[in-house]
């Protein structure tokens, strides 16, 4: 039996582990570029949510460099990762497998949030909060854009 892959959902969950809003922002950007997701996408096709996701993604990138930024594993940080990973994971899952895609993305995002936080803390100790954050931003944005670009079509 040929089962369509949930790998894009897992990969976007990994992106959510480091930046909670990047998965939704990359999906929103893809939709603005008239790219179709394999799975159904309801919220991010509405202008308020689409542009809101882009604004939240940009805001998160700026806010992450602040000294007062909370760890990604606090309750609200994990909740944001769960929501974003679920929405993006469902959108990148094969049609009819959206619930499985959401579950896979969330199951990837939450435990990896602890691992990516540990890595970020080590990097902060070596090169500082801003530099480590900028490097992490570049890696996460590139990964998110690649996953979405390879998983969507015109």
N, CA, C and O atoms as a GROMACS GRO file, in nm:
protein
  616
    1UNK      N    1   0.085  -0.118   0.000
    1UNK     CA    2   0.000   0.000   0.000
    1UNK      C    3   0.089   0.124   0.000
    1UNK      O    4   0.182   0.132   0.080
    2UNK      N    5   0.062   0.218  -0.086
    2UNK     CA    6   0.139   0.341  -0.096
    2UNK      C    7   0.074   0.447  -0.009
    2UNK      O    8  -0.032   0.500  -0.043
    3UNK      N    9   0.137   0.479   0.104
    3UNK     CA   10   0.084   0.579   0.195
    3UNK      C   11   0.155   0.712   0.170
    3UNK      O   12   0.277   0.719   0.180
    4UNK      N   13   0.080   0.817   0.139
    4UNK     CA   14   0.143   0.947   0.118
    4UNK      C   15   0.221   0.989   0.243
    4UNK      O   16   0.180   0.962   0.356
    5UNK      N   17   0.331   1.055   0.221
    5UNK     CA   18   0.424   1.088   0.327
    5UNK      C   19   0.376   1.202   0.418
    5UNK      O   20   0.318   1.300   0.372
    6UNK      N   21   0.402   1.185   0.545
    6UNK     CA   22   0.378   1.290   0.643
    6UNK      C   23   0.511   1.359   0.680
    6UNK      O   24   0.516   1.436   0.777
    7UNK      N   25   0.616   1.332   0.605
    7UNK     CA   26   0.746   1.392   0.633
    7UNK      C   27   0.741   1.545   0.634
    7UNK      O   28   0.798   1.606   0.725
    8UNK      N   29   0.675   1.610   0.537
    8UNK     CA   30   0.668   1.757   0.545
    8UNK      C   31   0.603   1.806   0.674
    8UNK      O   32   0.642   1.910   0.728
    9UNK      N   33   0.505   1.734   0.724
    9UNK     CA   34   0.440   1.772   0.850
    9UNK      C   35   0.538   1.760   0.966
    9UNK      O   36   0.543   1.848   1.052
   10UNK      N   37   0.616   1.654   0.968
   10UNK     CA   38   0.717   1.638   1.074
   10UNK      C   39   0.823   1.747   1.064
   10UNK      O   40   0.865   1.802   1.166
   11UNK      N   41   0.865   1.778   0.943
   11UNK     CA   42   0.969   1.880   0.926
   11UNK      C   43   0.920   2.019   0.966
   11UNK      O   44   0.996   2.097   1.025
   12UNK      N   45   0.796   2.050   0.936
   12UNK     CA   46   0.744   2.182   0.976
   12UNK      C   47   0.725   2.185   1.127
   12UNK      O   48   0.732   2.291   1.189
   13UNK      N   49   0.700   2.070   1.188
   13UNK     CA   50   0.696   2.061   1.335
   13UNK      C   51   0.832   2.092   1.394
   13UNK      O   52   0.841   2.158   1.498
   14UNK      N   53   0.939   2.046   1.329
   14UNK     CA   54   1.074   2.076   1.375
   14UNK      C   55   1.101   2.227   1.366
   14UNK      O   56   1.165   2.284   1.455
   15UNK      N   57   1.052   2.290   1.261
   15UNK     CA   58   1.065   2.435   1.248
   15UNK      C   59   0.992   2.504   1.364
   15UNK      O   60   1.045   2.599   1.423
   16UNK      N   61   0.873   2.458   1.396
   16UNK     CA   62   0.794   2.516   1.506
   16UNK      C   63   0.864   2.502   1.640
   16UNK      O   64   0.841   2.582   1.731
   17UNK      N   65   0.948   2.401   1.653
   17UNK     CA   66   1.017   2.382   1.781
   17UNK      C   67   1.108   2.500   1.813
   17UNK      O   68   1.130   2.531   1.930
   18UNK      N   69   1.162   2.565   1.711
   18UNK     CA   70   1.255   2.676   1.733
   18UNK      C   71   1.187   2.812   1.720
   18UNK      O   72   1.221   2.905   1.793
   19UNK      N   73   1.093   2.826   1.629
   19UNK     CA   74   1.020   2.951   1.609
   19UNK      C   75   0.873   2.917   1.592
   19UNK      O   76   0.833   2.859   1.490
   20UNK      N   77   0.794   2.953   1.690
   20UNK     CA   78   0.654   2.910   1.692
   20UNK      C   79   0.571   2.966   1.578
   20UNK      O   80   0.480   2.898   1.529
   21UNK      N   81   0.597   3.087   1.534
   21UNK     CA   82   0.514   3.149   1.431
   21UNK      C   83   0.564   3.127   1.289
   21UNK      O   84   0.492   3.155   1.194
   22UNK      N   85   0.686   3.079   1.273
   22UNK     CA   86   0.742   3.061   1.139
   22UNK      C   87   0.662   2.963   1.052
   22UNK      O   88   0.644   2.991   0.934
   23UNK      N   89   0.615   2.851   1.106
   23UNK     CA   90   0.537   2.762   1.018
   23UNK      C   91   0.415   2.829   0.957
   23UNK      O   92   0.390   2.817   0.837
   24UNK      N   93   0.338   2.901   1.039
   24UNK     CA   94   0.220   2.968   0.984
   24UNK      C   95   0.260   3.081   0.891
   24UNK      O   96   0.194   3.104   0.790
   25UNK      N   97   0.367   3.152   0.924
   25UNK     CA   98   0.410   3.262   0.838
   25UNK      C   99   0.457   3.211   0.702
   25UNK      O  100   0.430   3.274   0.600
   26UNK      N  101   0.528   3.098   0.700
   26UNK     CA  102   0.574   3.046   0.571
   26UNK      C  103   0.458   2.993   0.487
   26UNK      O  104   0.457   3.007   0.365
   27UNK      N  105   0.360   2.933   0.552
   27UNK     CA  106   0.239   2.889   0.479
   27UNK      C  107   0.165   3.011   0.425
   27UNK      O  108   0.121   3.011   0.310
   28UNK      N  109   0.151   3.115   0.507
   28UNK     CA  110   0.083   3.237   0.463
   28UNK      C  111   0.156   3.299   0.344
   28UNK      O  112   0.092   3.343   0.248
   29UNK      N  113   0.287   3.303   0.350
   29UNK     CA  114   0.366   3.358   0.238
   29UNK      C  115   0.346   3.275   0.112
   29UNK      O  116   0.336   3.329   0.002
   30UNK      N  117   0.342   3.144   0.128
   30UNK     CA  118   0.318   3.056   0.012
   30UNK      C  119   0.180   3.082  -0.049
   30UNK      O  120   0.165   3.085  -0.171
   31UNK      N  121   0.083   3.102   0.036
   31UNK     CA  122  -0.053   3.128  -0.016
   31UNK      C  123  -0.057   3.263  -0.089
   31UNK      O  124  -0.126   3.277  -0.190
   32UNK      N  125   0.017   3.362  -0.038
   32UNK     CA  126   0.025   3.491  -0.106
   32UNK      C  127   0.093   3.477  -0.242
   32UNK      O  128   0.066   3.555  -0.333
   33UNK      N  129   0.181   3.379  -0.254
   33UNK     CA  130   0.249   3.351  -0.382
   33UNK      C  131   0.166   3.256  -0.468
   33UNK      O  132   0.215   3.204  -0.568
   34UNK      N  133   0.040   3.235  -0.430
   34UNK     CA  134  -0.054   3.151  -0.504
   34UNK      C  135  -0.010   3.005  -0.512
   34UNK      O  136  -0.031   2.939  -0.614
   35UNK      N  137   0.050   2.957  -0.406
   35UNK     CA  138   0.090   2.817  -0.400
   35UNK      C  139  -0.016   2.742  -0.320
   35UNK      O  140  -0.069   2.793  -0.222
   36UNK      N  141  -0.047   2.622  -0.364
   36UNK     CA  142  -0.148   2.539  -0.300
   36UNK      C  143  -0.084   2.437  -0.207
   36UNK      O  144   0.017   2.376  -0.239
   37UNK      N  145  -0.145   2.420  -0.091
   37UNK     CA  146  -0.101   2.318   0.003
   37UNK      C  147  -0.172   2.188  -0.030
   37UNK      O  148  -0.284   2.189  -0.080
   38UNK      N  149  -0.107   2.074  -0.003
   38UNK     CA  150  -0.173   1.947  -0.032
   38UNK      C  151  -0.297   1.924   0.055
   38UNK      O  152  -0.399   1.874   0.007
   39UNK      N  153  -0.289   1.961   0.181
   39UNK     CA  154  -0.402   1.945   0.272
   39UNK      C  155  -0.490   2.069   0.273
   39UNK      O  156  -0.451   2.174   0.222
   40UNK      N  157  -0.607   2.055   0.331
   40UNK     CA  158  -0.700   2.168   0.340
   40UNK      C  159  -0.643   2.275   0.432
   40UNK      O  160  -0.580   2.244   0.533
   41UNK      N  161  -0.666   2.398   0.396
   41UNK     CA  162  -0.620   2.511   0.475
   41UNK      C  163  -0.734   2.611   0.484
   41UNK      O  164  -0.774   2.668   0.383
   42UNK      N  165  -0.784   2.631   0.602
   42UNK     CA  166  -0.899   2.719   0.618
   42UNK      C  167  -0.858   2.856   0.672
   42UNK      O  168  -0.881   2.957   0.606
   43UNK      N  169  -0.800   2.860   0.789
   43UNK     CA  170  -0.772   2.988   0.854
   43UNK      C  171  -0.680   3.078   0.775
   43UNK      O  172  -0.707   3.197   0.760
   44UNK      N  173  -0.571   3.024   0.724
   44UNK     CA  174  -0.472   3.109   0.659
   44UNK      C  175  -0.512   3.152   0.519
   44UNK      O  176  -0.435   3.221   0.452
   45UNK      N  177  -0.628   3.114   0.474
   45UNK     CA  178  -0.680   3.167   0.348
   45UNK      C  179  -0.763   3.293   0.371
   45UNK      O  180  -0.804   3.359   0.276
   46UNK      N  181  -0.786   3.325   0.495
   46UNK     CA  182  -0.859   3.448   0.528
   46UNK      C  183  -0.757   3.560   0.548
   46UNK      O  184  -0.658   3.541   0.618
   47UNK      N  185  -0.779   3.676   0.487
   47UNK     CA  186  -0.680   3.783   0.493
   47UNK      C  187  -0.635   3.820   0.635
   47UNK      O  188  -0.516   3.841   0.657
   48UNK      N  189  -0.726   3.827   0.729
   48UNK     CA  190  -0.689   3.863   0.866
   48UNK      C  191  -0.586   3.766   0.922
   48UNK      O  192  -0.487   3.808   0.982
   49UNK      N  193  -0.609   3.639   0.905
   49UNK     CA  194  -0.518   3.537   0.957
   49UNK      C  195  -0.389   3.531   0.876
   49UNK      O  196  -0.281   3.513   0.932
   50UNK      N  197  -0.401   3.545   0.744
   50UNK     CA  198  -0.283   3.538   0.658
   50UNK      C  199  -0.184   3.649   0.691
   50UNK      O  200  -0.066   3.624   0.713
   51UNK      N  201  -0.234   3.772   0.695
   51UNK     CA  202  -0.145   3.884   0.725
   51UNK      C  203  -0.106   3.887   0.873
   51UNK      O  204   0.003   3.930   0.909
   52UNK      N  205  -0.197   3.841   0.957
   52UNK     CA  206  -0.164   3.830   1.099
   52UNK      C  207  -0.052   3.731   1.124
   52UNK      O  208   0.036   3.756   1.207
   53UNK      N  209  -0.053   3.620   1.052
   53UNK     CA  210   0.055   3.519   1.067
   53UNK      C  211   0.188   3.577   1.022
   53UNK      O  212   0.291   3.552   1.086
   54UNK      N  213   0.187   3.653   0.915
   54UNK     CA  214   0.311   3.716   0.868
   54UNK      C  215   0.363   3.817   0.971
   54UNK      O  216   0.483   3.822   0.998
   55UNK      N  217   0.273   3.897   1.026
   55UNK     CA  218   0.313   3.996   1.127
   55UNK      C  219   0.364   3.928   1.254
   55UNK      O  220   0.464   3.972   1.312
   56UNK      N  221   0.298   3.823   1.296
   56UNK     CA  222   0.344   3.751   1.417
   56UNK      C  223   0.478   3.684   1.393
   56UNK      O  224   0.562   3.680   1.483
   57UNK      N  225   0.499   3.633   1.273
   57UNK     CA  226   0.628   3.573   1.241
   57UNK      C  227   0.740   3.674   1.248
   57UNK      O  228   0.846   3.647   1.303
   58UNK      N  229   0.717   3.792   1.190
   58UNK     CA  230   0.818   3.898   1.195
   58UNK      C  231   0.839   3.948   1.338
   58UNK      O  232   0.952   3.971   1.380
   59UNK      N  233   0.731   3.964   1.411
   59UNK     CA  234   0.740   4.009   1.550
   59UNK      C  235   0.817   3.911   1.638
   59UNK      O  236   0.893   3.952   1.725
   60UNK      N  237   0.796   3.783   1.614
   60UNK     CA  238   0.868   3.682   1.692
   60UNK      C  239   1.018   3.689   1.665
   60UNK      O  240   1.098   3.674   1.758
   61UNK      N  241   1.056   3.712   1.541
   61UNK     CA  242   1.198   3.721   1.508
   61UNK      C  243   1.264   3.838   1.582
   61UNK      O  244   1.377   3.827   1.629
   62UNK      N  245   1.193   3.949   1.591
   62UNK     CA  246   1.248   4.065   1.662
   62UNK      C  247   1.245   4.042   1.813
   62UNK      O  248   1.343   4.071   1.882
   63UNK      N  249   1.135   3.991   1.864
   63UNK     CA  250   1.119   3.973   2.008
   63UNK      C  251   1.211   3.869   2.068
   63UNK      O  252   1.244   3.877   2.187
   64UNK      N  253   1.251   3.774   1.990
   64UNK     CA  254   1.337   3.667   2.039
   64UNK      C  255   1.472   3.718   2.087
   64UNK      O  256   1.537   3.655   2.170
   65UNK      N  257   1.516   3.832   2.036
   65UNK     CA  258   1.648   3.885   2.072
   65UNK      C  259   1.645   3.966   2.202
   65UNK      O  260   1.750   4.003   2.253
   66UNK      N  261   1.527   3.993   2.254
   66UNK     CA  262   1.515   4.073   2.376
   66UNK      C  263   1.554   3.992   2.499
   66UNK      O  264   1.528   3.872   2.507
   67UNK      N  265   1.617   4.058   2.593
   67UNK     CA  266   1.658   3.991   2.716
   67UNK      C  267   1.538   3.936   2.793
   67UNK      O  268   1.549   3.836   2.864
   68UNK      N  269   1.423   4.001   2.779
   68UNK     CA  270   1.303   3.960   2.852
   68UNK      C  271   1.224   3.849   2.782
   68UNK      O  272   1.120   3.806   2.832
   69UNK      N  273   1.272   3.803   2.668
   69UNK     CA  274   1.201   3.698   2.593
   69UNK      C  275   1.198   3.570   2.677
   69UNK      O  276   1.302   3.525   2.725
   70UNK      N  277   1.080   3.512   2.695
   70UNK     CA  278   1.071   3.389   2.775
   70UNK      C  279   1.125   3.269   2.698
   70UNK      O  280   1.135   3.272   2.575
   71UNK      N  281   1.160   3.165   2.769
   71UNK     CA  282   1.202   3.041   2.706
   71UNK      C  283   1.088   2.985   2.623
   71UNK      O  284   0.970   3.006   2.654
   72UNK      N  285   1.122   2.914   2.518
   72UNK     CA  286   1.021   2.857   2.428
   72UNK      C  287   0.942   2.744   2.493
   72UNK      O  288   0.841   2.700   2.438
   73UNK      N  289   0.986   2.697   2.609
   73UNK     CA  290   0.919   2.585   2.675
   73UNK      C  291   0.823   2.628   2.785
   73UNK      O  292   0.769   2.543   2.855
   74UNK      N  293   0.802   2.759   2.802
   74UNK     CA  294   0.699   2.802   2.897
   74UNK      C  295   0.564   2.765   2.837
   74UNK      O  296   0.553   2.740   2.717
   75UNK      N  297   0.462   2.761   2.920
   75UNK     CA  298   0.330   2.713   2.875
   75UNK      C  299   0.281   2.784   2.748
   75UNK      O  300   0.242   2.717   2.652
   76UNK      N  301   0.282   2.918   2.748
   76UNK     CA  302   0.231   2.989   2.630
   76UNK      C  303   0.319   2.966   2.507
   76UNK      O  304   0.268   2.963   2.395
   77UNK      N  305   0.449   2.950   2.528
   77UNK     CA  306   0.537   2.919   2.416
   77UNK      C  307   0.507   2.784   2.355
   77UNK      O  308   0.504   2.769   2.233
   78UNK      N  309   0.483   2.685   2.440
   78UNK     CA  310   0.448   2.552   2.390
   78UNK      C  311   0.310   2.553   2.325
   78UNK      O  312   0.288   2.486   2.224
   79UNK      N  313   0.218   2.628   2.383
   79UNK     CA  314   0.083   2.637   2.326
   79UNK      C  315   0.088   2.698   2.185
   79UNK      O  316   0.021   2.650   2.094
   80UNK      N  317   0.167   2.802   2.169
   80UNK     CA  318   0.183   2.864   2.035
   80UNK      C  319   0.244   2.764   1.937
   80UNK      O  320   0.204   2.759   1.821
   81UNK      N  321   0.342   2.685   1.983
   81UNK     CA  322   0.404   2.584   1.897
   81UNK      C  323   0.304   2.477   1.857
   81UNK      O  324   0.302   2.432   1.742
   82UNK      N  325   0.222   2.436   1.950
   82UNK     CA  326   0.121   2.334   1.921
   82UNK      C  327   0.024   2.386   1.815
   82UNK      O  328  -0.007   2.317   1.718
   83UNK      N  329  -0.025   2.508   1.834
   83UNK     CA  330  -0.122   2.564   1.739
   83UNK      C  331  -0.061   2.582   1.600
   83UNK      O  332  -0.119   2.539   1.500
   84UNK      N  333   0.055   2.643   1.594
   84UNK     CA  334   0.119   2.669   1.465
   84UNK      C  335   0.160   2.540   1.396
   84UNK      O  336   0.138   2.524   1.275
   85UNK      N  337   0.218   2.448   1.471
   85UNK     CA  338   0.259   2.320   1.412
   85UNK      C  339   0.138   2.244   1.360
   85UNK      O  340   0.143   2.184   1.252
   86UNK      N  341   0.029   2.245   1.435
   86UNK     CA  342  -0.092   2.172   1.394
   86UNK      C  343  -0.150   2.230   1.265
   86UNK      O  344  -0.184   2.156   1.174
   87UNK      N  345  -0.160   2.362   1.259
   87UNK     CA  346  -0.216   2.426   1.138
   87UNK      C  347  -0.127   2.399   1.017
   87UNK      O  348  -0.176   2.359   0.912
   88UNK      N  349   0.003   2.420   1.033
   88UNK     CA  350   0.094   2.400   0.920
   88UNK      C  351   0.110   2.252   0.886
   88UNK      O  352   0.116   2.215   0.769
   89UNK      N  353   0.116   2.167   0.989
   89UNK     CA  354   0.128   2.022   0.965
   89UNK      C  355   0.009   1.966   0.890
   89UNK      O  356   0.025   1.881   0.802
   90UNK      N  357  -0.109   2.014   0.923
   90UNK     CA  358  -0.229   1.971   0.852
   90UNK      C  359  -0.226   2.019   0.706
   90UNK      O  360  -0.262   1.945   0.615
   91UNK      N  361  -0.185   2.143   0.687
   91UNK     CA  362  -0.181   2.199   0.551
   91UNK      C  363  -0.082   2.126   0.462
   91UNK      O  364  -0.104   2.115   0.341
   92UNK      N  365   0.028   2.077   0.519
   92UNK     CA  366   0.131   2.010   0.439
   92UNK      C  367   0.110   1.859   0.427
   92UNK      O  368   0.184   1.791   0.356
   93UNK      N  369   0.010   1.808   0.496
   93UNK     CA  370  -0.021   1.665   0.488
   93UNK      C  371  -0.099   1.636   0.360
   93UNK      O  372  -0.164   1.725   0.306
   94UNK      N  373  -0.093   1.513   0.313
   94UNK     CA  374  -0.173   1.477   0.196
   94UNK      C  375  -0.322   1.496   0.225
   94UNK      O  376  -0.368   1.480   0.338
   95UNK      N  377  -0.395   1.531   0.121
   95UNK     CA  378  -0.540   1.550   0.135
   95UNK      C  379  -0.603   1.427   0.199
   95UNK      O  380  -0.576   1.314   0.158
   96UNK      N  381  -0.686   1.451   0.298
   96UNK     CA  382  -0.751   1.343   0.370
   96UNK      C  383  -0.673   1.295   0.491
   96UNK      O  384  -0.724   1.217   0.571
   97UNK      N  385  -0.548   1.342   0.505
   97UNK     CA  386  -0.465   1.300   0.619
   97UNK      C  387  -0.424   1.420   0.705
   97UNK      O  388  -0.323   1.416   0.775
   98UNK      N  389  -0.505   1.526   0.700
   98UNK     CA  390  -0.473   1.648   0.771
   98UNK      C  391  -0.462   1.627   0.922
   98UNK      O  392  -0.373   1.683   0.986
   99UNK      N  393  -0.551   1.548   0.980
   99UNK     CA  394  -0.544   1.525   1.125
   99UNK      C  395  -0.415   1.453   1.162
   99UNK      O  396  -0.352   1.485   1.263
  100UNK      N  397  -0.375   1.356   1.082
  100UNK     CA  398  -0.249   1.286   1.107
  100UNK      C  399  -0.131   1.381   1.091
  100UNK      O  400  -0.036   1.376   1.170
  101UNK      N  401  -0.136   1.467   0.991
  101UNK     CA  402  -0.030   1.565   0.970
  101UNK      C  403  -0.017   1.661   1.087
  101UNK      O  404   0.093   1.694   1.130
  102UNK      N  405  -0.131   1.705   1.139
  102UNK     CA  406  -0.129   1.794   1.256
  102UNK      C  407  -0.068   1.723   1.376
  102UNK      O  408   0.014   1.779   1.448
  103UNK      N  409  -0.109   1.598   1.398
  103UNK     CA  410  -0.058   1.522   1.512
  103UNK      C  411   0.093   1.498   1.502
  103UNK      O  412   0.165   1.511   1.601
  104UNK      N  413   0.139   1.465   1.383
  104UNK     CA  414   0.283   1.441   1.362
  104UNK      C  415   0.361   1.570   1.385
  104UNK      O  416   0.467   1.567   1.449
  105UNK      N  417   0.312   1.681   1.335
  105UNK     CA  418   0.381   1.809   1.353
  105UNK      C  419   0.390   1.846   1.501
  105UNK      O  420   0.495   1.890   1.547
  106UNK      N  421   0.282   1.830   1.573
  106UNK     CA  422   0.282   1.862   1.716
  106UNK      C  423   0.373   1.767   1.792
  106UNK      O  424   0.449   1.809   1.880
  107UNK      N  425   0.366   1.639   1.758
  107UNK     CA  426   0.451   1.540   1.826
  107UNK      C  427   0.600   1.564   1.798
  107UNK      O  428   0.684   1.520   1.876
  108UNK      N  429   0.631   1.631   1.691
  108UNK     CA  430   0.769   1.667   1.661
  108UNK      C  431   0.806   1.798   1.731
  108UNK      O  432   0.915   1.809   1.788
  109UNK      N  433   0.718   1.896   1.726
  109UNK     CA  434   0.748   2.031   1.776
  109UNK      C  435   0.773   2.035   1.927
  109UNK      O  436   0.869   2.099   1.971
  110UNK      N  437   0.691   1.969   2.004
  110UNK     CA  438   0.699   1.985   2.150
  110UNK      C  439   0.829   1.927   2.208
  110UNK      O  440   0.900   1.999   2.278
  111UNK      N  441   0.863   1.801   2.182
  111UNK     CA  442   0.989   1.753   2.239
  111UNK      C  443   1.112   1.824   2.182
  111UNK      O  444   1.210   1.847   2.254
  112UNK      N  445   1.108   1.858   2.053
  112UNK     CA  446   1.222   1.927   1.994
  112UNK      C  447   1.238   2.069   2.049
  112UNK      O  448   1.347   2.125   2.043
  113UNK      N  449   1.132   2.128   2.102
  113UNK     CA  450   1.143   2.261   2.162
  113UNK      C  451   1.244   2.258   2.277
  113UNK      O  452   1.319   2.354   2.296
  114UNK      N  453   1.245   2.150   2.352
  114UNK     CA  454   1.340   2.138   2.463
  114UNK      C  455   1.482   2.120   2.411
  114UNK      O  456   1.577   2.175   2.468
  115UNK      N  457   1.498   2.045   2.304
  115UNK     CA  458   1.631   2.026   2.246
  115UNK      C  459   1.684   2.154   2.180
  115UNK      O  460   1.800   2.189   2.198
  116UNK      N  461   1.598   2.222   2.105
  116UNK     CA  462   1.643   2.346   2.041
  116UNK      C  463   1.673   2.453   2.145
  116UNK      O  464   1.762   2.535   2.124
  117UNK      N  465   1.598   2.454   2.255
  117UNK     CA  466   1.627   2.549   2.363
  117UNK      C  467   1.764   2.520   2.425
  117UNK      O  468   1.840   2.613   2.452
  118UNK      N  469   1.793   2.395   2.448
  118UNK     CA  470   1.924   2.359   2.505
  118UNK      C  471   2.036   2.403   2.412
  118UNK      O  472   2.138   2.456   2.457
  119UNK      N  473   2.019   2.380   2.282
  119UNK     CA  474   2.119   2.423   2.186
  119UNK      C  475   2.134   2.574   2.182
  119UNK      O  476   2.246   2.626   2.174
  120UNK      N  477   2.022   2.644   2.188
  120UNK     CA  478   2.027   2.791   2.186
  120UNK      C  479   2.097   2.844   2.310
  120UNK      O  480   2.176   2.938   2.302
  121UNK      N  481   2.070   2.784   2.425
  121UNK     CA  482   2.136   2.830   2.549
  121UNK      C  483   2.287   2.810   2.541
  121UNK      O  484   2.364   2.894   2.586
  122UNK      N  485   2.329   2.698   2.484
  122UNK     CA  486   2.474   2.676   2.467
  122UNK      C  487   2.533   2.780   2.372
  122UNK      O  488   2.641   2.833   2.397
  123UNK      N  489   2.462   2.809   2.264
  123UNK     CA  490   2.509   2.910   2.169
  123UNK      C  491   2.511   3.048   2.232
  123UNK      O  492   2.603   3.125   2.208
  124UNK      N  493   2.411   3.080   2.313
  124UNK     CA  494   2.408   3.210   2.380
  124UNK      C  495   2.528   3.227   2.473
  124UNK      O  496   2.586   3.335   2.481
  125UNK      N  497   2.565   3.120   2.541
  125UNK     CA  498   2.680   3.127   2.632
  125UNK      C  499   2.810   3.152   2.555
  125UNK      O  500   2.903   3.214   2.607
  126UNK      N  501   2.816   3.105   2.434
  126UNK     CA  502   2.939   3.119   2.354
  126UNK      C  503   2.943   3.249   2.274
  126UNK      O  504   3.047   3.315   2.270
  127UNK      N  505   2.831   3.286   2.209
  127UNK     CA  506   2.836   3.401   2.118
  127UNK      C  507   2.733   3.509   2.150
  127UNK      O  508   2.726   3.608   2.077
  128UNK      N  509   2.654   3.493   2.253
  128UNK     CA  510   2.558   3.595   2.293
  128UNK      C  511   2.418   3.570   2.237
  128UNK      O  512   2.397   3.492   2.145
  129UNK      N  513   2.324   3.641   2.297
  129UNK     CA  514   2.183   3.622   2.263
  129UNK      C  515   2.150   3.669   2.122
  129UNK      O  516   2.082   3.598   2.048
  130UNK      N  517   2.195   3.786   2.086
  130UNK     CA  518   2.159   3.840   1.955
  130UNK      C  519   2.221   3.760   1.841
  130UNK      O  520   2.151   3.721   1.748
  131UNK      N  521   2.350   3.735   1.848
  131UNK     CA  522   2.416   3.660   1.740
  131UNK      C  523   2.361   3.519   1.729
  131UNK      O  524   2.336   3.471   1.618
  132UNK      N  525   2.342   3.452   1.841
  132UNK     CA  526   2.287   3.315   1.835
  132UNK      C  527   2.145   3.316   1.781
  132UNK      O  528   2.105   3.226   1.708
  133UNK      N  529   2.069   3.419   1.817
  133UNK     CA  530   1.933   3.430   1.767
  133UNK      C  531   1.927   3.456   1.617
  133UNK      O  532   1.843   3.400   1.547
  134UNK      N  533   2.017   3.540   1.568
  134UNK     CA  534   2.020   3.567   1.424
  134UNK      C  535   2.059   3.443   1.344
  134UNK      O  536   2.003   3.417   1.238
  135UNK      N  537   2.154   3.368   1.396
  135UNK     CA  538   2.194   3.244   1.328
  135UNK      C  539   2.078   3.144   1.330
  135UNK      O  540   2.048   3.081   1.229
  136UNK      N  541   2.014   3.132   1.446
  136UNK     CA  542   1.900   3.041   1.456
  136UNK      C  543   1.787   3.086   1.363
  136UNK      O  544   1.724   3.004   1.297
  137UNK      N  545   1.762   3.217   1.357
  137UNK     CA  546   1.660   3.270   1.266
  137UNK      C  547   1.688   3.229   1.122
  137UNK      O  548   1.600   3.180   1.052
  138UNK      N  549   1.812   3.248   1.079
  138UNK     CA  550   1.848   3.216   0.940
  138UNK      C  551   1.826   3.068   0.911
  138UNK      O  552   1.772   3.032   0.807
  139UNK      N  553   1.869   2.983   1.003
  139UNK     CA  554   1.852   2.839   0.983
  139UNK      C  555   1.705   2.799   0.981
  139UNK      O  556   1.662   2.722   0.895
  140UNK      N  557   1.628   2.852   1.074
  140UNK     CA  558   1.486   2.816   1.085
  140UNK      C  559   1.406   2.871   0.967
  140UNK      O  560   1.321   2.802   0.912
  141UNK      N  561   1.432   2.995   0.928
  141UNK     CA  562   1.362   3.052   0.813
  141UNK      C  563   1.394   2.975   0.685
  141UNK      O  564   1.304   2.947   0.605
  142UNK      N  565   1.519   2.942   0.667
  142UNK     CA  566   1.558   2.865   0.548
  142UNK      C  567   1.491   2.728   0.548
  142UNK      O  568   1.440   2.683   0.445
  143UNK      N  569   1.490   2.662   0.663
  143UNK     CA  570   1.426   2.530   0.672
  143UNK      C  571   1.276   2.541   0.646
  143UNK      O  572   1.221   2.461   0.571
  144UNK      N  573   1.211   2.638   0.709
  144UNK     CA  574   1.067   2.655   0.689
  144UNK      C  575   1.032   2.685   0.544
  144UNK      O  576   0.939   2.627   0.489
  145UNK      N  577   1.107   2.776   0.484
  145UNK     CA  578   1.082   2.811   0.344
  145UNK      C  579   1.105   2.691   0.253
  145UNK      O  580   1.028   2.669   0.159
  146UNK      N  581   1.209   2.613   0.279
  146UNK     CA  582   1.238   2.496   0.195
  146UNK      C  583   1.128   2.391   0.208
  146UNK      O  584   1.082   2.338   0.108
  147UNK      N  585   1.087   2.362   0.330
  147UNK     CA  586   0.982   2.262   0.351
  147UNK      C  587   0.855   2.303   0.280
  147UNK      O  588   0.792   2.222   0.211
  148UNK      N  589   0.816   2.428   0.297
  148UNK     CA  590   0.691   2.476   0.235
  148UNK      C  591   0.704   2.481   0.083
  148UNK      O  592   0.612   2.441   0.012
  149UNK      N  593   0.816   2.529   0.033
  149UNK     CA  594   0.835   2.537  -0.113
  149UNK      C  595   0.831   2.399  -0.177
  149UNK      O  596   0.773   2.381  -0.284
  150UNK      N  597   0.894   2.302  -0.112
  150UNK     CA  598   0.898   2.166  -0.168
  150UNK      C  599   0.766   2.090  -0.151
  150UNK      O  600   0.743   1.989  -0.217
  151UNK      N  601   0.680   2.139  -0.063
  151UNK     CA  602   0.556   2.068  -0.032
  151UNK      C  603   0.432   2.132  -0.094
  151UNK      O  604   0.322   2.077  -0.085
  152UNK      N  605   0.449   2.247  -0.157
  152UNK     CA  606   0.334   2.315  -0.218
  152UNK      C  607   0.354   2.321  -0.370
  152UNK      O  608   0.463   2.293  -0.420
  153UNK      N  609   0.249   2.356  -0.440
  153UNK     CA  610   0.258   2.366  -0.586
  153UNK      C  611   0.178   2.486  -0.634
  153UNK      O  612   0.089   2.536  -0.564
  154UNK      N  613   0.210   2.532  -0.752
  154UNK     CA  614   0.138   2.645  -0.812
  154UNK      C  615   0.005   2.600  -0.865
  154UNK      O  616  -0.071   2.681  -0.919
   0.00000   0.00000   0.00000
